[in-house]
Amino acid sequence: AEENLKRCWADESGIGPVRGFEPGPDSCRSAAYVSEFELGSWLRFPKNAKFMNRGVRFAMQAAREAIERSGLVWEALDPLRIALHTGSGQTGLEYEEYFQALEAAWDGDREMDFRHLGGLPSRLIDRYIVLRYLANGGLGLLSTEFGIQGSNTNMAQTDASSAHALGRAYYDLMENRCDVALTGGYDSLLGSSNFLAYQQDFPLLLYSPEEAYRPVDG
């Protein structure tokens, strides 16, 4: 958050060309990627990192910053009185996760039938893929990492998810179901399948990276 704010004040843009896949000649070609960052050095349970997709890693970092900046002595709180409400958007699988296995299954003249995915091809699929893409996977990992045992829920209503999560946290506090609420939304939309789905349903603007950065002019 601190770096984001600093760069905003300096009028620096994080928008650049779409990378990792070819969006097509008539598609949006600009995107803002989050730089790579490491969680393992501070996680209480570093082995859980293998269950985190990119969106959950964003949530973990944001939650840590929120707790640190709150000024609360987290360890002194009653874990049963800490609420956790998250909005995870849509956590659809990326096709790339299966490409290697499908190539092996349909090698040669084999028909493109999923029954050939058994045996060796199935071993080319990451064993943790299902856990990493559970809609409420982030909720479980956040509660484990930060010792949260109070009321909780995960909302998955695409762009409205964060607003719903904030609403649940608000009512928990107002109705005295908790003393503290950790809440927010997370997602990672720049994989090819998510990007193309947005492009199809909500046509994205075709600005170049230089034109796409358009801060509010007071």
C-alpha positions as CSV (number, residue, x, y, z in Angstrom):
1,A,0.0,0.0,0.0
2,E,2.8,2.4,0.9
3,E,4.6,1.9,-2.4
4,N,1.3,2.2,-4.3
5,L,0.5,5.5,-2.7
6,K,4.0,6.9,-3.2
7,R,3.9,6.0,-6.9
8,C,0.5,7.6,-7.3
9,W,1.7,10.9,-5.8
10,A,4.7,10.7,-8.1
11,D,2.3,10.3,-11.1
12,E,3.9,7.0,-12.0
13,S,1.9,4.4,-13.9
14,G,2.1,0.6,-13.5
15,I,0.3,0.0,-16.8
16,G,2.1,-1.7,-19.6
17,P,1.6,-4.1,-22.5
18,V,-0.3,-7.4,-21.9
19,R,2.2,-10.2,-21.6
20,G,2.2,-14.0,-21.3
21,F,-0.3,-14.5,-24.1
22,E,-1.3,-12.9,-27.3
23,P,-4.6,-10.9,-26.8
24,G,-5.4,-10.6,-30.5
25,P,-5.3,-7.6,-32.9
26,D,-8.6,-6.1,-31.9
27,S,-8.3,-6.8,-28.1
28,C,-7.3,-4.6,-25.2
29,R,-3.5,-4.6,-25.1
30,S,-2.8,-2.8,-21.8
31,A,-2.7,-4.2,-18.3
32,A,-1.3,-3.4,-14.8
33,Y,0.6,-6.3,-13.4
34,V,1.6,-6.7,-9.7
35,S,5.3,-7.2,-9.4
36,E,6.5,-10.6,-8.1
37,F,6.8,-10.7,-4.3
38,E,7.8,-13.4,-1.7
39,L,5.5,-14.5,1.1
40,G,7.6,-17.4,2.5
41,S,9.9,-15.3,4.6
42,W,7.1,-14.2,7.0
43,L,4.4,-16.9,6.8
44,R,3.7,-18.7,10.1
45,F,2.8,-21.8,8.0
46,P,5.1,-21.6,5.0
47,K,4.1,-25.1,3.8
48,N,0.6,-23.6,3.0
49,A,2.1,-21.5,0.2
50,K,1.7,-24.4,-2.2
51,F,-2.1,-24.2,-1.8
52,M,-2.2,-20.5,-2.7
53,N,-3.0,-19.3,-6.2
54,R,-1.9,-15.8,-7.2
55,G,-5.1,-14.1,-6.0
56,V,-4.8,-15.7,-2.5
57,R,-1.2,-14.5,-2.3
58,F,-2.4,-11.0,-2.9
59,A,-5.0,-11.4,-0.1
60,M,-2.3,-12.7,2.3
61,Q,0.0,-9.8,1.7
62,A,-2.9,-7.2,1.9
63,A,-4.2,-8.8,5.1
64,R,-0.7,-8.7,6.7
65,E,-0.4,-5.0,5.8
66,A,-3.8,-4.2,7.2
67,I,-3.1,-5.9,10.5
68,E,0.3,-4.2,10.8
69,R,-1.1,-0.8,10.0
70,S,-4.2,-1.2,12.3
71,G,-2.1,-0.6,15.5
72,L,-3.8,-3.6,17.2
73,V,-1.9,-6.1,19.3
74,W,-3.2,-9.0,17.3
75,E,-2.0,-11.7,19.7
76,A,-3.9,-10.1,22.5
77,L,-7.3,-10.4,20.8
78,D,-9.8,-13.2,21.4
79,P,-9.6,-15.2,18.1
80,L,-13.3,-16.2,18.6
81,R,-14.2,-12.5,18.4
82,I,-12.3,-11.7,15.2
83,A,-14.4,-11.9,12.0
84,L,-13.2,-12.7,8.5
85,H,-15.2,-11.8,5.4
86,T,-13.6,-12.1,1.9
87,G,-14.7,-11.5,-1.6
88,S,-12.9,-13.8,-4.1
89,G,-14.4,-12.9,-7.4
90,Q,-14.3,-15.7,-9.9
91,T,-11.5,-18.2,-9.4
92,G,-11.8,-20.1,-12.7
93,L,-9.1,-22.5,-13.7
94,E,-6.5,-21.4,-16.3
95,Y,-6.3,-23.6,-19.3
96,E,-2.5,-23.6,-19.2
97,E,-2.7,-25.8,-16.1
98,Y,-3.9,-28.7,-18.3
99,F,-2.1,-28.1,-21.6
100,Q,0.9,-30.4,-20.9
101,A,-1.4,-33.2,-19.7
102,L,-3.7,-32.8,-22.8
103,E,-0.8,-32.9,-25.2
104,A,0.3,-36.2,-23.6
105,A,-3.2,-37.7,-23.6
106,W,-3.9,-36.8,-27.2
107,D,-0.5,-37.6,-28.6
108,G,-0.3,-39.0,-32.1
109,D,-3.6,-39.8,-33.7
110,R,-5.7,-40.2,-30.5
111,E,-9.1,-38.6,-30.5
112,M,-9.5,-35.6,-28.2
113,D,-11.4,-37.5,-25.5
114,F,-10.9,-36.8,-21.8
115,R,-10.9,-40.6,-21.1
116,H,-7.3,-40.6,-22.3
117,L,-6.2,-38.4,-19.4
118,G,-5.7,-41.3,-17.0
119,G,-2.3,-42.8,-16.2
120,L,0.8,-40.8,-17.1
121,P,-1.0,-37.7,-18.5
122,S,-2.9,-37.2,-15.2
123,R,0.4,-37.0,-13.3
124,L,1.3,-33.9,-15.3
125,I,-1.5,-32.0,-13.6
126,D,-0.5,-30.3,-10.4
127,R,-1.9,-32.4,-7.5
128,Y,-2.9,-29.3,-5.6
129,I,-4.7,-27.6,-8.4
130,V,-8.2,-28.2,-7.0
131,L,-7.3,-26.8,-3.6
132,R,-5.7,-23.8,-5.1
133,Y,-8.8,-22.8,-7.0
134,L,-11.5,-23.3,-4.4
135,A,-13.5,-20.1,-4.2
136,N,-13.2,-20.2,-0.4
137,G,-9.7,-21.4,-0.3
138,G,-8.3,-18.0,0.6
139,L,-10.8,-17.8,3.5
140,G,-9.4,-21.0,5.1
141,L,-5.7,-20.0,4.5
142,L,-6.2,-16.5,5.9
143,S,-8.0,-17.8,9.0
144,T,-5.2,-20.4,9.6
145,E,-2.3,-17.9,9.0
146,F,-3.7,-15.2,11.3
147,G,-5.5,-17.3,13.9
148,I,-9.0,-16.1,13.1
149,Q,-11.8,-18.2,14.6
150,G,-14.8,-15.9,14.6
151,S,-17.7,-15.4,12.2
152,N,-16.7,-15.7,8.5
153,T,-17.9,-16.0,5.0
154,N,-16.6,-15.8,1.4
155,M,-18.5,-13.9,-1.3
156,A,-18.1,-14.8,-5.0
157,Q,-20.3,-12.4,-7.0
158,T,-17.6,-11.2,-9.4
159,D,-17.1,-7.4,-9.2
160,A,-19.6,-7.0,-6.3
161,S,-17.8,-9.5,-4.0
162,S,-15.7,-6.9,-2.1
163,A,-18.8,-4.7,-1.4
164,H,-20.7,-7.7,-0.1
165,A,-17.8,-8.7,2.2
166,L,-17.5,-5.2,3.6
167,G,-21.3,-5.3,4.3
168,R,-21.0,-8.6,6.2
169,A,-18.2,-7.2,8.3
170,Y,-20.1,-4.0,9.0
171,Y,-23.2,-5.9,10.3
172,D,-21.0,-8.2,12.4
173,L,-19.5,-5.2,14.1
174,M,-22.8,-3.4,14.5
175,E,-24.6,-6.5,15.9
176,N,-21.7,-7.3,18.3
177,R,-20.8,-10.6,16.8
178,C,-17.1,-9.6,16.8
179,D,-14.7,-7.0,18.2
180,V,-12.5,-6.8,15.0
181,A,-13.2,-7.7,11.4
182,L,-10.7,-8.4,8.7
183,T,-12.3,-7.9,5.3
184,G,-11.6,-7.2,1.7
185,G,-11.6,-8.6,-1.8
186,Y,-8.9,-10.4,-3.9
187,D,-8.5,-11.8,-7.4
188,S,-6.1,-12.2,-10.2
189,L,-7.6,-11.5,-13.6
190,L,-4.7,-11.4,-16.0
191,G,-4.6,-15.0,-16.9
192,S,-5.6,-15.8,-20.4
193,S,-9.0,-17.3,-19.7
194,N,-10.2,-14.6,-17.3
195,F,-8.9,-11.8,-19.6
196,L,-10.7,-13.3,-22.6
197,A,-13.9,-13.8,-20.7
198,Y,-13.9,-10.1,-19.7
199,Q,-13.0,-9.1,-23.2
200,Q,-16.0,-11.0,-24.5
201,D,-18.6,-9.9,-21.9
202,F,-17.4,-6.4,-21.1
203,P,-15.4,-5.1,-24.1
204,L,-12.2,-3.6,-22.7
205,L,-10.9,-0.3,-24.0
206,L,-8.2,-0.4,-26.7
207,Y,-5.9,2.3,-25.3
208,S,-2.2,1.9,-25.6
209,P,-0.3,1.7,-22.2
210,E,0.6,5.4,-22.5
211,E,-3.1,6.4,-23.1
212,A,-4.6,4.0,-20.5
213,Y,-3.1,5.8,-17.5
214,R,-5.6,8.5,-17.0
215,P,-5.7,9.7,-13.4
216,V,-8.5,12.0,-12.3
217,D,-7.7,15.6,-13.2
218,G,-8.8,17.9,-10.4
